[in-house]
Amino acid sequence: MGQLSRGARHRTSGGMSERRPPVPAHAREAHWLGAMPATAAKVLRRGSTVRGYQVGELVFSPSAVPAHVYVLEDGLVRLFRLTPAGEEFTLRYIRPGELFGEMSVVSGRPREGFAQARVASKILWITRAAFVTTLRAHNSLLYSVTRKIAGRVIEYQSRAEELIFQDARRRLARFLLRVATKHGQRDGEGLTVALPLTHAEIASGIGTSRQTVSRFLRELIDAGLVTRSGGQLVLPDPSRLEAIE
Ligand code: CMP
């Protein structure tokens, strides 16, 4: 595995300042444990611990036999991989209530990615044994994890298509729409992107350079497709961003 890039090594690098807006409460999803039979939730809770993380801390890194899966209780987590050249590729952001780190455990393959607390976070660690035992015992749970993984595969097919067929300007527009739809909120000014993103971090999500993100973001702002409000990016009319050629 290559060296960690700056953003992963340094807890407060890449503009992760405390001045950034907090993650809005509405961006939570139903807690993963809440959707399962009470007995199963009890077994899982018994085999788990909650840990606190500071901004920038790694939650996990690649491992041949990962020992845990995780549920974000509070905060924001970024999942990423490192390219052979040591560049970060951001996979996605995890919202409170979401399960993550399950793919390697379900597949029995090594974990290849990293998870990093993007703001101060609380994370539930569930042991591999407790997770697998519970999945085996409850079809409804197995089905919900299968649905989640299938959804992620479909989402990544779209992203692969974007990376292959779309230019950086359109990828930036799609990225902003995706993040705003998942994590943002609608108010009188439009749809707020609502994540504490640096230009370098956006670049790591769309496979381009920080300079290219800065240039195209400036163009989108000049064209009125994106505005800034209270330190956040806002999409006044998302349909205009969707229509970008
Ligand atoms: P795991 O493979 O254990 O560790 C990295 C985690 O990132 C993975 O589990 C998922 O929770 C998440 N992850 C990896 N790849 C994807 C993907 N393509 N889409 C969404 N989430 C992913």
py3Dmol code that shows the C-alpha trace and the ligand (Angstrom):
import py3Dmol

protein = """\
ATOM      1  CA  MET A   1       0.000   0.000   0.000  1.00  0.00           C
ATOM      2  CA  GLY A   2       1.320   3.416  -0.902  1.00  0.00           C
ATOM      3  CA  GLN A   3       1.875   6.218   1.533  1.00  0.00           C
ATOM      4  CA  LEU A   4      -1.080   8.092   2.866  1.00  0.00           C
ATOM      5  CA  SER A   5      -1.584  11.394   1.176  1.00  0.00           C
ATOM      6  CA  ARG A   6      -1.569  14.616   3.175  1.00  0.00           C
ATOM      7  CA  GLY A   7      -5.288  14.642   3.834  1.00  0.00           C
ATOM      8  CA  ALA A   8      -5.205  11.212   5.431  1.00  0.00           C
ATOM      9  CA  ARG A   9      -2.029  11.643   7.459  1.00  0.00           C
ATOM     10  CA  HIS A  10      -2.694  14.960   9.091  1.00  0.00           C
ATOM     11  CA  ARG A  11      -5.700  15.286  11.263  1.00  0.00           C
ATOM     12  CA  THR A  12      -6.469  18.887  10.388  1.00  0.00           C
ATOM     13  CA  SER A  13      -5.071  19.183   6.886  1.00  0.00           C
ATOM     14  CA  GLY A  14      -6.999  19.962   3.735  1.00  0.00           C
ATOM     15  CA  GLY A  15      -9.017  22.766   5.264  1.00  0.00           C
ATOM     16  CA  MET A  16     -10.784  20.647   7.911  1.00  0.00           C
ATOM     17  CA  SER A  17     -11.239  23.624  10.161  1.00  0.00           C
ATOM     18  CA  GLU A  18     -13.680  23.777  13.039  1.00  0.00           C
ATOM     19  CA  ARG A  19     -15.260  26.843  11.369  1.00  0.00           C
ATOM     20  CA  ARG A  20     -16.908  24.598   8.818  1.00  0.00           C
ATOM     21  CA  PRO A  21     -20.658  24.149   9.101  1.00  0.00           C
ATOM     22  CA  PRO A  22     -21.772  21.138  11.133  1.00  0.00           C
ATOM     23  CA  VAL A  23     -23.459  18.214   9.419  1.00  0.00           C
ATOM     24  CA  PRO A  24     -27.182  18.994   9.440  1.00  0.00           C
ATOM     25  CA  ALA A  25     -29.347  16.716  11.548  1.00  0.00           C
ATOM     26  CA  HIS A  26     -31.733  16.044   8.634  1.00  0.00           C
ATOM     27  CA  ALA A  27     -28.868  14.290   6.778  1.00  0.00           C
ATOM     28  CA  ARG A  28     -29.253  11.342   9.152  1.00  0.00           C
ATOM     29  CA  GLU A  29     -30.770   8.176   7.889  1.00  0.00           C
ATOM     30  CA  ALA A  30     -32.665   5.663   9.976  1.00  0.00           C
ATOM     31  CA  HIS A  31     -30.133   3.968  12.247  1.00  0.00           C
ATOM     32  CA  TRP A  32     -29.150   0.679  10.678  1.00  0.00           C
ATOM     33  CA  LEU A  33     -29.749  -1.212  13.939  1.00  0.00           C
ATOM     34  CA  GLY A  34     -33.209   0.332  14.204  1.00  0.00           C
ATOM     35  CA  ALA A  35     -34.402  -1.509  11.095  1.00  0.00           C
ATOM     36  CA  MET A  36     -33.813  -4.992  12.503  1.00  0.00           C
ATOM     37  CA  PRO A  37     -35.618  -7.291  14.938  1.00  0.00           C
ATOM     38  CA  ALA A  38     -35.044  -6.209  18.548  1.00  0.00           C
ATOM     39  CA  THR A  39     -33.360  -9.520  19.446  1.00  0.00           C
ATOM     40  CA  ALA A  40     -30.862  -9.152  16.600  1.00  0.00           C
ATOM     41  CA  ALA A  41     -30.109  -5.545  17.543  1.00  0.00           C
ATOM     42  CA  LYS A  42     -29.489  -6.693  21.109  1.00  0.00           C
ATOM     43  CA  VAL A  43     -26.989  -9.359  20.043  1.00  0.00           C
ATOM     44  CA  LEU A  44     -25.171  -6.888  17.831  1.00  0.00           C
ATOM     45  CA  ARG A  45     -25.051  -4.191  20.508  1.00  0.00           C
ATOM     46  CA  ARG A  46     -23.623  -6.732  22.936  1.00  0.00           C
ATOM     47  CA  GLY A  47     -20.743  -7.474  20.598  1.00  0.00           C
ATOM     48  CA  SER A  48     -19.956  -3.826  19.898  1.00  0.00           C
ATOM     49  CA  THR A  49     -18.315  -0.697  21.290  1.00  0.00           C
ATOM     50  CA  VAL A  50     -18.673   2.998  20.555  1.00  0.00           C
ATOM     51  CA  ARG A  51     -15.511   5.023  19.913  1.00  0.00           C
ATOM     52  CA  GLY A  52     -15.025   8.746  19.506  1.00  0.00           C
ATOM     53  CA  TYR A  53     -12.892  10.206  16.693  1.00  0.00           C
ATOM     54  CA  GLN A  54     -11.389  13.599  16.151  1.00  0.00           C
ATOM     55  CA  VAL A  55     -11.516  15.357  12.803  1.00  0.00           C
ATOM     56  CA  GLY A  56      -9.154  13.682  10.324  1.00  0.00           C
ATOM     57  CA  GLU A  57      -8.575  10.486  12.350  1.00  0.00           C
ATOM     58  CA  LEU A  58      -8.571   7.203  10.435  1.00  0.00           C
ATOM     59  CA  VAL A  59     -11.267   4.728  11.441  1.00  0.00           C
ATOM     60  CA  PHE A  60      -9.852   1.879   9.372  1.00  0.00           C
ATOM     61  CA  SER A  61      -7.222   1.202   6.752  1.00  0.00           C
ATOM     62  CA  PRO A  62      -6.614  -1.767   4.430  1.00  0.00           C
ATOM     63  CA  SER A  63      -6.552  -5.112   6.140  1.00  0.00           C
ATOM     64  CA  ALA A  64      -6.319  -8.750   5.013  1.00  0.00           C
ATOM     65  CA  VAL A  65      -8.995  -9.969   7.446  1.00  0.00           C
ATOM     66  CA  PRO A  66     -11.058  -7.020   8.730  1.00  0.00           C
ATOM     67  CA  ALA A  67     -12.316  -7.667  12.244  1.00  0.00           C
ATOM     68  CA  HIS A  68     -15.201  -5.169  12.378  1.00  0.00           C
ATOM     69  CA  VAL A  69     -18.018  -3.464  10.536  1.00  0.00           C
ATOM     70  CA  TYR A  70     -19.128   0.014  11.595  1.00  0.00           C
ATOM     71  CA  VAL A  71     -22.190   2.192  12.030  1.00  0.00           C
ATOM     72  CA  LEU A  72     -21.775   5.953  12.159  1.00  0.00           C
ATOM     73  CA  GLU A  73     -23.625   7.160  15.259  1.00  0.00           C
ATOM     74  CA  ASP A  74     -22.814  10.820  14.860  1.00  0.00           C
ATOM     75  CA  GLY A  75     -20.609  12.966  12.600  1.00  0.00           C
ATOM     76  CA  LEU A  76     -19.388  12.393   9.064  1.00  0.00           C
ATOM     77  CA  VAL A  77     -17.043   9.756   7.598  1.00  0.00           C
ATOM     78  CA  ARG A  78     -15.267   9.808   4.258  1.00  0.00           C
ATOM     79  CA  LEU A  79     -14.399   6.524   2.507  1.00  0.00           C
ATOM     80  CA  PHE A  80     -11.499   6.581   0.097  1.00  0.00           C
ATOM     81  CA  ARG A  81      -8.896   4.483  -1.648  1.00  0.00           C
ATOM     82  CA  LEU A  82      -5.312   5.248  -2.609  1.00  0.00           C
ATOM     83  CA  THR A  83      -4.121   4.884  -6.168  1.00  0.00           C
ATOM     84  CA  PRO A  84      -0.728   3.215  -6.751  1.00  0.00           C
ATOM     85  CA  ALA A  85       0.688   6.756  -7.165  1.00  0.00           C
ATOM     86  CA  GLY A  86      -0.594   7.669  -3.692  1.00  0.00           C
ATOM     87  CA  GLU A  87      -3.512   9.834  -4.876  1.00  0.00           C
ATOM     88  CA  GLU A  88      -6.753   9.654  -2.937  1.00  0.00           C
ATOM     89  CA  PHE A  89      -9.964   8.599  -4.629  1.00  0.00           C
ATOM     90  CA  THR A  90     -12.999   9.486  -2.514  1.00  0.00           C
ATOM     91  CA  LEU A  91     -15.649   6.767  -2.737  1.00  0.00           C
ATOM     92  CA  ARG A  92     -18.420   8.344  -0.729  1.00  0.00           C
ATOM     93  CA  TYR A  93     -19.452  10.038   2.505  1.00  0.00           C
ATOM     94  CA  ILE A  94     -21.281   8.153   5.228  1.00  0.00           C
ATOM     95  CA  ARG A  95     -24.238   9.710   7.020  1.00  0.00           C
ATOM     96  CA  PRO A  96     -25.189   9.104  10.661  1.00  0.00           C
ATOM     97  CA  GLY A  97     -27.104   5.844  10.958  1.00  0.00           C
ATOM     98  CA  GLU A  98     -25.288   4.222   7.989  1.00  0.00           C
ATOM     99  CA  LEU A  99     -23.443   0.905   8.027  1.00  0.00           C
ATOM    100  CA  PHE A 100     -19.990   0.806   6.432  1.00  0.00           C
ATOM    101  CA  GLY A 101     -17.003  -1.517   6.169  1.00  0.00           C
ATOM    102  CA  GLU A 102     -19.364  -4.419   5.412  1.00  0.00           C
ATOM    103  CA  MET A 103     -18.222  -5.244   1.862  1.00  0.00           C
ATOM    104  CA  SER A 104     -14.953  -6.951   2.747  1.00  0.00           C
ATOM    105  CA  VAL A 105     -16.609  -8.823   5.609  1.00  0.00           C
ATOM    106  CA  VAL A 106     -19.486 -10.091   3.454  1.00  0.00           C
ATOM    107  CA  SER A 107     -17.248 -10.933   0.491  1.00  0.00           C
ATOM    108  CA  GLY A 108     -14.463 -12.512   2.561  1.00  0.00           C
ATOM    109  CA  ARG A 109     -11.944 -10.434   0.592  1.00  0.00           C
ATOM    110  CA  PRO A 110      -9.330  -8.064   2.035  1.00  0.00           C
ATOM    111  CA  ARG A 111     -10.428  -4.517   2.856  1.00  0.00           C
ATOM    112  CA  GLU A 112      -8.785  -2.177   0.373  1.00  0.00           C
ATOM    113  CA  GLY A 113     -10.105   1.219   1.409  1.00  0.00           C
ATOM    114  CA  PHE A 114      -9.733   3.745   4.196  1.00  0.00           C
ATOM    115  CA  ALA A 115     -12.341   5.441   6.375  1.00  0.00           C
ATOM    116  CA  GLN A 116     -11.628   8.829   7.914  1.00  0.00           C
ATOM    117  CA  ALA A 117     -13.630  10.930  10.383  1.00  0.00           C
ATOM    118  CA  ARG A 118     -14.327  14.077   8.388  1.00  0.00           C
ATOM    119  CA  VAL A 119     -15.660  15.898  11.444  1.00  0.00           C
ATOM    120  CA  ALA A 120     -15.562  14.778  15.090  1.00  0.00           C
ATOM    121  CA  SER A 121     -17.559  11.536  15.038  1.00  0.00           C
ATOM    122  CA  LYS A 122     -18.922   8.679  17.154  1.00  0.00           C
ATOM    123  CA  ILE A 123     -18.729   5.236  15.601  1.00  0.00           C
ATOM    124  CA  LEU A 124     -20.136   1.874  16.641  1.00  0.00           C
ATOM    125  CA  TRP A 125     -17.735  -1.028  16.108  1.00  0.00           C
ATOM    126  CA  ILE A 126     -19.464  -4.372  15.545  1.00  0.00           C
ATOM    127  CA  THR A 127     -17.319  -7.503  15.549  1.00  0.00           C
ATOM    128  CA  ARG A 128     -17.157  -9.514  12.367  1.00  0.00           C
ATOM    129  CA  ALA A 129     -18.378 -12.610  14.235  1.00  0.00           C
ATOM    130  CA  ALA A 130     -21.440 -10.854  15.698  1.00  0.00           C
ATOM    131  CA  PHE A 131     -22.280  -9.291  12.305  1.00  0.00           C
ATOM    132  CA  VAL A 132     -21.985 -12.538  10.337  1.00  0.00           C
ATOM    133  CA  THR A 133     -23.876 -14.567  12.957  1.00  0.00           C
ATOM    134  CA  THR A 134     -26.708 -12.049  12.970  1.00  0.00           C
ATOM    135  CA  LEU A 135     -26.894 -11.925   9.171  1.00  0.00           C
ATOM    136  CA  ARG A 136     -27.070 -15.713   9.033  1.00  0.00           C
ATOM    137  CA  ALA A 137     -29.883 -15.779  11.584  1.00  0.00           C
ATOM    138  CA  HIS A 138     -32.104 -13.057  10.083  1.00  0.00           C
ATOM    139  CA  ASN A 139     -33.159 -13.127   6.454  1.00  0.00           C
ATOM    140  CA  SER A 140     -34.619  -9.628   6.633  1.00  0.00           C
ATOM    141  CA  LEU A 141     -31.265  -8.278   7.738  1.00  0.00           C
ATOM    142  CA  LEU A 142     -29.414 -10.215   5.080  1.00  0.00           C
ATOM    143  CA  TYR A 143     -31.821  -8.772   2.531  1.00  0.00           C
ATOM    144  CA  SER A 144     -31.294  -5.198   3.745  1.00  0.00           C
ATOM    145  CA  VAL A 145     -27.488  -5.561   3.523  1.00  0.00           C
ATOM    146  CA  THR A 146     -27.810  -7.146   0.071  1.00  0.00           C
ATOM    147  CA  ARG A 147     -29.979  -4.216  -1.066  1.00  0.00           C
ATOM    148  CA  LYS A 148     -27.438  -1.746   0.235  1.00  0.00           C
ATOM    149  CA  ILE A 149     -24.536  -3.434  -1.509  1.00  0.00           C
ATOM    150  CA  ALA A 150     -26.534  -3.784  -4.755  1.00  0.00           C
ATOM    151  CA  GLY A 151     -27.410  -0.064  -4.574  1.00  0.00           C
ATOM    152  CA  ARG A 152     -23.752   0.795  -4.166  1.00  0.00           C
ATOM    153  CA  VAL A 153     -22.776  -1.314  -7.161  1.00  0.00           C
ATOM    154  CA  ILE A 154     -25.367   0.464  -9.318  1.00  0.00           C
ATOM    155  CA  GLU A 155     -24.219   3.873  -8.054  1.00  0.00           C
ATOM    156  CA  TYR A 156     -20.646   3.020  -8.890  1.00  0.00           C
ATOM    157  CA  GLN A 157     -21.561   1.882 -12.372  1.00  0.00           C
ATOM    158  CA  SER A 158     -22.912   5.401 -12.958  1.00  0.00           C
ATOM    159  CA  ARG A 159     -19.766   6.927 -11.540  1.00  0.00           C
ATOM    160  CA  ALA A 160     -17.544   4.726 -13.698  1.00  0.00           C
ATOM    161  CA  GLU A 161     -19.574   5.834 -16.713  1.00  0.00           C
ATOM    162  CA  GLU A 162     -19.092   9.475 -15.699  1.00  0.00           C
ATOM    163  CA  LEU A 163     -15.338   9.000 -15.301  1.00  0.00           C
ATOM    164  CA  ILE A 164     -15.038   7.359 -18.703  1.00  0.00           C
ATOM    165  CA  PHE A 165     -17.435   9.439 -20.773  1.00  0.00           C
ATOM    166  CA  GLN A 166     -17.864  12.854 -19.164  1.00  0.00           C
ATOM    167  CA  ASP A 167     -15.525  15.799 -18.934  1.00  0.00           C
ATOM    168  CA  ALA A 168     -14.409  17.309 -15.620  1.00  0.00           C
ATOM    169  CA  ARG A 169     -16.932  20.160 -15.751  1.00  0.00           C
ATOM    170  CA  ARG A 170     -19.861  17.773 -16.003  1.00  0.00           C
ATOM    171  CA  ARG A 171     -18.349  15.445 -13.386  1.00  0.00           C
ATOM    172  CA  LEU A 172     -18.111  18.403 -11.016  1.00  0.00           C
ATOM    173  CA  ALA A 173     -21.785  19.255 -11.636  1.00  0.00           C
ATOM    174  CA  ARG A 174     -22.812  15.613 -11.034  1.00  0.00           C
ATOM    175  CA  PHE A 175     -20.705  15.447  -7.864  1.00  0.00           C
ATOM    176  CA  LEU A 176     -22.319  18.584  -6.412  1.00  0.00           C
ATOM    177  CA  LEU A 177     -25.787  17.276  -7.255  1.00  0.00           C
ATOM    178  CA  ARG A 178     -25.067  13.874  -5.727  1.00  0.00           C
ATOM    179  CA  VAL A 179     -23.656  15.269  -2.474  1.00  0.00           C
ATOM    180  CA  ALA A 180     -26.384  17.910  -2.162  1.00  0.00           C
ATOM    181  CA  THR A 181     -29.113  15.337  -2.757  1.00  0.00           C
ATOM    182  CA  LYS A 182     -27.733  12.936  -0.167  1.00  0.00           C
ATOM    183  CA  HIS A 183     -26.458  15.333   2.502  1.00  0.00           C
ATOM    184  CA  GLY A 184     -27.976  18.731   1.738  1.00  0.00           C
ATOM    185  CA  GLN A 185     -31.123  20.554   2.563  1.00  0.00           C
ATOM    186  CA  ARG A 186     -33.508  22.745   0.616  1.00  0.00           C
ATOM    187  CA  ASP A 187     -34.195  26.258   1.800  1.00  0.00           C
ATOM    188  CA  GLY A 188     -35.261  29.547   0.256  1.00  0.00           C
ATOM    189  CA  GLU A 189     -31.904  29.950  -1.495  1.00  0.00           C
ATOM    190  CA  GLY A 190     -31.890  26.501  -3.108  1.00  0.00           C
ATOM    191  CA  LEU A 191     -30.320  23.126  -2.344  1.00  0.00           C
ATOM    192  CA  THR A 192     -27.380  23.448   0.071  1.00  0.00           C
ATOM    193  CA  VAL A 193     -24.432  21.139  -0.567  1.00  0.00           C
ATOM    194  CA  ALA A 194     -23.878  21.017   3.236  1.00  0.00           C
ATOM    195  CA  LEU A 195     -20.589  19.125   3.483  1.00  0.00           C
ATOM    196  CA  PRO A 196     -17.306  20.719   4.581  1.00  0.00           C
ATOM    197  CA  LEU A 197     -15.584  20.095   1.218  1.00  0.00           C
ATOM    198  CA  THR A 198     -12.228  21.472   0.136  1.00  0.00           C
ATOM    199  CA  HIS A 199     -11.445  21.848  -3.562  1.00  0.00           C
ATOM    200  CA  ALA A 200      -8.787  19.130  -3.182  1.00  0.00           C
ATOM    201  CA  GLU A 201     -11.374  16.789  -1.727  1.00  0.00           C
ATOM    202  CA  ILE A 202     -13.841  17.442  -4.529  1.00  0.00           C
ATOM    203  CA  ALA A 203     -10.985  16.753  -6.956  1.00  0.00           C
ATOM    204  CA  SER A 204     -10.380  13.379  -5.258  1.00  0.00           C
ATOM    205  CA  GLY A 205     -14.041  12.498  -5.825  1.00  0.00           C
ATOM    206  CA  ILE A 206     -14.114  13.239  -9.542  1.00  0.00           C
ATOM    207  CA  GLY A 207     -10.635  12.278 -10.696  1.00  0.00           C
ATOM    208  CA  THR A 208      -9.237  15.691 -11.551  1.00  0.00           C
ATOM    209  CA  SER A 209      -6.872  18.299 -10.080  1.00  0.00           C
ATOM    210  CA  ARG A 210      -7.632  20.887  -7.404  1.00  0.00           C
ATOM    211  CA  GLN A 211      -6.872  23.600  -9.961  1.00  0.00           C
ATOM    212  CA  THR A 212      -9.447  22.212 -12.391  1.00  0.00           C
ATOM    213  CA  VAL A 213     -12.079  22.099  -9.630  1.00  0.00           C
ATOM    214  CA  SER A 214     -11.316  25.725  -8.681  1.00  0.00           C
ATOM    215  CA  ARG A 215     -11.566  26.830 -12.305  1.00  0.00           C
ATOM    216  CA  PHE A 216     -14.851  25.070 -13.107  1.00  0.00           C
ATOM    217  CA  LEU A 217     -16.397  25.973  -9.766  1.00  0.00           C
ATOM    218  CA  ARG A 218     -15.603  29.620 -10.500  1.00  0.00           C
ATOM    219  CA  GLU A 219     -17.304  29.215 -13.892  1.00  0.00           C
ATOM    220  CA  LEU A 220     -20.388  27.670 -12.280  1.00  0.00           C
ATOM    221  CA  ILE A 221     -20.512  30.501  -9.736  1.00  0.00           C
ATOM    222  CA  ASP A 222     -20.084  33.154 -12.451  1.00  0.00           C
ATOM    223  CA  ALA A 223     -22.938  31.541 -14.414  1.00  0.00           C
ATOM    224  CA  GLY A 224     -25.174  31.621 -11.291  1.00  0.00           C
ATOM    225  CA  LEU A 225     -25.502  27.809 -11.176  1.00  0.00           C
ATOM    226  CA  VAL A 226     -23.759  27.667  -7.797  1.00  0.00           C
ATOM    227  CA  THR A 227     -23.733  30.331  -5.075  1.00  0.00           C
ATOM    228  CA  ARG A 228     -22.017  30.632  -1.714  1.00  0.00           C
ATOM    229  CA  SER A 229     -23.914  31.239   1.481  1.00  0.00           C
ATOM    230  CA  GLY A 230     -22.528  31.137   5.026  1.00  0.00           C
ATOM    231  CA  GLY A 231     -19.430  29.185   3.936  1.00  0.00           C
ATOM    232  CA  GLN A 232     -21.523  26.582   2.074  1.00  0.00           C
ATOM    233  CA  LEU A 233     -22.118  25.935  -1.597  1.00  0.00           C
ATOM    234  CA  VAL A 234     -25.740  26.261  -2.682  1.00  0.00           C
ATOM    235  CA  LEU A 235     -27.420  25.083  -5.889  1.00  0.00           C
ATOM    236  CA  PRO A 236     -30.154  27.683  -6.547  1.00  0.00           C
ATOM    237  CA  ASP A 237     -31.698  25.632  -9.358  1.00  0.00           C
ATOM    238  CA  PRO A 238     -30.391  22.021  -9.452  1.00  0.00           C
ATOM    239  CA  SER A 239     -32.173  21.331 -12.749  1.00  0.00           C
ATOM    240  CA  ARG A 240     -29.889  23.859 -14.475  1.00  0.00           C
ATOM    241  CA  LEU A 241     -26.865  22.010 -13.141  1.00  0.00           C
ATOM    242  CA  GLU A 242     -28.344  18.706 -14.318  1.00  0.00           C
ATOM    243  CA  ALA A 243     -28.751  20.155 -17.798  1.00  0.00           C
ATOM    244  CA  ILE A 244     -25.065  21.011 -18.190  1.00  0.00           C
ATOM    245  CA  GLU A 245     -23.611  19.530 -21.385  1.00  0.00           C
TER     246      GLU A 245
END
"""
ligand_1 = """\
22
CMP
P -15.140 -2.565 3.052
O -14.733 -3.076 1.726
O -15.117 -3.461 4.202
O -14.252 -1.276 3.394
C -14.402 -0.131 2.602
C -15.867 0.258 2.659
O -16.194 1.334 1.825
C -16.717 -0.882 2.094
O -16.625 -1.974 2.935
C -18.034 -0.191 1.944
O -18.669 0.018 3.187
C -17.528 1.116 1.387
N -17.412 0.992 -0.068
C -16.437 0.426 -0.769
N -16.684 0.466 -2.092
C -17.833 1.063 -2.210
C -18.623 1.382 -3.306
N -18.279 1.075 -4.536
N -19.764 2.026 -3.035
C -20.100 2.367 -1.797
N -19.408 2.076 -0.715
C -18.296 1.425 -0.908
"""
view = py3Dmol.view(width=600, height=400)
view.addModel(protein, "pdb")
view.setStyle({"model": 0}, {"cartoon": {"style": "trace"}})
view.addModel(ligand_1, "xyz")
view.setStyle({"model": 1}, {"stick": {}})
view.zoomTo()
view.show()
